[in-house]
Amino acid sequence: MDETLDAIIVGGGMVGAAVAAALGQAGMSVALVEGGGPPAAIPDDAPFDLRVSSLNLASQRLLEEVGAWSYIPAARRCPFLHIEASDAAEKRHIRFNAAELELPGFGHFVENRVIRRALWQRLAELPGVTTICHAGPVAWVPGGHRSLLELDDGRMLAARLVVGADGAASHTRELAGIATRDEDYGQRALIINVRTRLPQQDVSWQRFTPAGPQAMLPLPGQHASLVWYDSAEATLAREALDDDTLRRAIEHDFPARLGGVEAVLGRASFPIRRRHAERYVRPRLALVGDAAHVIHPLAGQGLNLGLQDAEALSRRVIAAFRAGQDPGSRAVLAGYARERRPQTLAMIAAMETFHHVFTGAAPLRFAGAAGLALAERLEGAKRQVMRHALGLQR
Ligand SMILES: Cc1cc2nc3c(=O)[nH]c(=O)nc-3n(C[C@H](O)[C@H](O)[C@H](O)COP(=O)(O)OP(=O)(O)OC[C@H]3O[C@@H](n4cnc5c(N)ncnc54)[C@H](O)[C@@H]3O)c2cc1C
């Protein structure tokens, strides 16, 4: 324990591993403490997992910069060039085309486990990064020059900075005494992996119904991840259906444009909650990703926000390190919190508006549909919305 590391990252999920890769690549000494094991290899022809994320251009850029993007095989990622939203009757549409915005595309849909595996492959190449699996923190002691972290295997680590990247139920956040503001939306999302009758698609669409949104996220080949939001009761009933009954329910309730479902390949449901940490930093400690914020998944921005945290924190920490300054100083961490909290608050506010406008009272729903039509006409507004969603607003 005599050694003082530059950083300890708690949580080797996608966001924690991205911070570790960025700092390790800059030549810093880093310990990554992960409660589970290292991610397993995924054969190119393995069935698609249910947890899939849209990686926007800013997230892709970060993964490229830390040297992980090249480990995501083309066979496991699906690029998308169009995004569409419509009202329940599909009378009003808004469509975003990457080409119109002079972009190569909007991003890719990739399984979470593939992103995580790619990052860990990169970590294995970085001599300054040590991974400690099947371990978690039991105590955190802040100090003037370093933070101490005691692990449940009895080890004691010391570092100039501790980063809590241990997800929505972050124990690091708890040890640091940071409270959260929580809200349960009273909805669940049913994620269903299907084999589609249509060939691979390059559009992701979302239809807003009074019960909640329905979304199609394309996956490689004739595959898609469908997301069906509804009340907890209706979702749990649907989740319990056998594969063929669920397949027929999708064909009946999803828009015809889905083009038919050949088979249901898997399903799982998640409660929809919001959680926001009251602060992102304490002396020599910072929270990133879901440890700091869990947002409504309807716009698929949770991981993108987390990766932007990873980018912002590592950019500031590395700048201090390179300048021979203290990378865990109060000034570095305060700058990080000042940069990221307003971004997250803006995203939370946008998700609240979407949720209430499209699933709220009838007049508000009408406003939602009218809003879609208006936004379609307002090219400038459309561009702004899009740039924000793509993480290009910095
Ligand atoms: C239904 C649904 C759909 C979503 N869709 C999208 C989408 O399309 N796009 C998008 O951007 N986001 C999406 N999200 C959000 C996205 O999944 C999360 O924001 C993202 O997984 C957060 O990553 P993370 O690394 O912060 O946390 P996690 O992925 O939760 O990783 C935390 C890591 O910490 C480890 N850990 C936990 N506790 C400890 C401990 N005590 N000690 C050590 N290690 C610990 C865990 O084992 C894990 O490896 C969705 C979320 C939901 C619920």
PDBQT file of the ligand as one rigid body, heavy atoms in Angstrom, charges set to zero:
ROOT
HETATM    1  C1  LIG A 401     -33.834  -0.641 -20.873  1.00  0.00    +0.000 C 
HETATM    2  C2  LIG A 401     -32.601   0.188 -21.047  1.00  0.00    +0.000 A 
HETATM    3  C3  LIG A 401     -32.172   0.535 -22.329  1.00  0.00    +0.000 A 
HETATM    4  C4  LIG A 401     -31.052   1.347 -22.503  1.00  0.00    +0.000 A 
HETATM    5  N1  LIG A 401     -30.679   1.705 -23.771  1.00  0.00    +0.000 NA
HETATM    6  C5  LIG A 401     -29.627   2.552 -23.963  1.00  0.00    +0.000 A 
HETATM    7  C6  LIG A 401     -29.228   3.004 -25.277  1.00  0.00    +0.000 A 
HETATM    8  O1  LIG A 401     -29.791   2.633 -26.296  1.00  0.00    +0.000 OA
HETATM    9  N2  LIG A 401     -28.190   3.883 -25.363  1.00  0.00    +0.000 N 
HETATM   10  C7  LIG A 401     -27.522   4.328 -24.269  1.00  0.00    +0.000 A 
HETATM   11  O2  LIG A 401     -26.607   5.173 -24.409  1.00  0.00    +0.000 OA
HETATM   12  N3  LIG A 401     -27.850   3.909 -23.007  1.00  0.00    +0.000 NA
HETATM   13  C8  LIG A 401     -28.890   3.034 -22.844  1.00  0.00    +0.000 A 
HETATM   14  N4  LIG A 401     -29.218   2.622 -21.572  1.00  0.00    +0.000 N 
HETATM   15  C9  LIG A 401     -28.401   3.055 -20.438  1.00  0.00    +0.000 C 
HETATM   16  C10 LIG A 401     -27.075   2.294 -20.366  1.00  0.00    +0.000 C 
HETATM   17  O3  LIG A 401     -27.286   0.907 -20.356  1.00  0.00    +0.000 OA
HETATM   18  C11 LIG A 401     -26.339   2.702 -19.085  1.00  0.00    +0.000 C 
HETATM   19  O4  LIG A 401     -26.306   4.100 -19.011  1.00  0.00    +0.000 OA
HETATM   20  C12 LIG A 401     -24.905   2.166 -19.075  1.00  0.00    +0.000 C 
HETATM   21  O5  LIG A 401     -24.896   0.751 -19.033  1.00  0.00    +0.000 OA
HETATM   22  C13 LIG A 401     -24.142   2.689 -17.867  1.00  0.00    +0.000 C 
HETATM   23  O6  LIG A 401     -22.810   2.230 -17.884  1.00  0.00    +0.000 OA
HETATM   24  P1  LIG A 401     -21.927   2.286 -16.564  1.00  0.00    +0.000 P 
HETATM   25  O7  LIG A 401     -20.594   1.729 -16.984  1.00  0.00    +0.000 OA
HETATM   26  O8  LIG A 401     -22.010   3.621 -15.943  1.00  0.00    +0.000 OA
HETATM   27  O9  LIG A 401     -22.668   1.306 -15.537  1.00  0.00    +0.000 OA
HETATM   28  P2  LIG A 401     -22.879  -0.257 -15.599  1.00  0.00    +0.000 P 
HETATM   29  O10 LIG A 401     -23.043  -0.729 -17.000  1.00  0.00    +0.000 OA
HETATM   30  O11 LIG A 401     -23.960  -0.570 -14.625  1.00  0.00    +0.000 OA
HETATM   31  O12 LIG A 401     -21.491  -0.859 -15.071  1.00  0.00    +0.000 OA
HETATM   32  C14 LIG A 401     -21.142  -0.845 -13.694  1.00  0.00    +0.000 C 
HETATM   33  C15 LIG A 401     -19.977  -1.820 -13.468  1.00  0.00    +0.000 C 
HETATM   34  O13 LIG A 401     -19.594  -1.730 -12.099  1.00  0.00    +0.000 OA
HETATM   35  C16 LIG A 401     -19.517  -3.028 -11.535  1.00  0.00    +0.000 C 
HETATM   36  N5  LIG A 401     -19.842  -2.899 -10.109  1.00  0.00    +0.000 N 
HETATM   37  C17 LIG A 401     -21.058  -2.679  -9.549  1.00  0.00    +0.000 A 
HETATM   38  N6  LIG A 401     -20.941  -2.572  -8.215  1.00  0.00    +0.000 NA
HETATM   39  C18 LIG A 401     -19.618  -2.699  -7.928  1.00  0.00    +0.000 A 
HETATM   40  C19 LIG A 401     -18.883  -2.673  -6.726  1.00  0.00    +0.000 A 
HETATM   41  N7  LIG A 401     -19.465  -2.463  -5.513  1.00  0.00    +0.000 N 
HETATM   42  N8  LIG A 401     -17.530  -2.852  -6.791  1.00  0.00    +0.000 NA
HETATM   43  C20 LIG A 401     -16.916  -3.051  -7.990  1.00  0.00    +0.000 A 
HETATM   44  N9  LIG A 401     -17.573  -3.084  -9.159  1.00  0.00    +0.000 NA
HETATM   45  C21 LIG A 401     -18.912  -2.911  -9.130  1.00  0.00    +0.000 A 
HETATM   46  C22 LIG A 401     -20.497  -3.877 -12.319  1.00  0.00    +0.000 C 
HETATM   47  O14 LIG A 401     -20.159  -5.258 -12.248  1.00  0.00    +0.000 OA
HETATM   48  C23 LIG A 401     -20.343  -3.289 -13.721  1.00  0.00    +0.000 C 
HETATM   49  O15 LIG A 401     -19.294  -3.902 -14.440  1.00  0.00    +0.000 OA
HETATM   50  C24 LIG A 401     -30.334   1.803 -21.375  1.00  0.00    +0.000 A 
HETATM   51  C25 LIG A 401     -30.741   1.435 -20.077  1.00  0.00    +0.000 A 
HETATM   52  C26 LIG A 401     -31.867   0.644 -19.910  1.00  0.00    +0.000 A 
HETATM   53  C27 LIG A 401     -32.324   0.286 -18.516  1.00  0.00    +0.000 C 
ENDROOT
TORSDOF 0
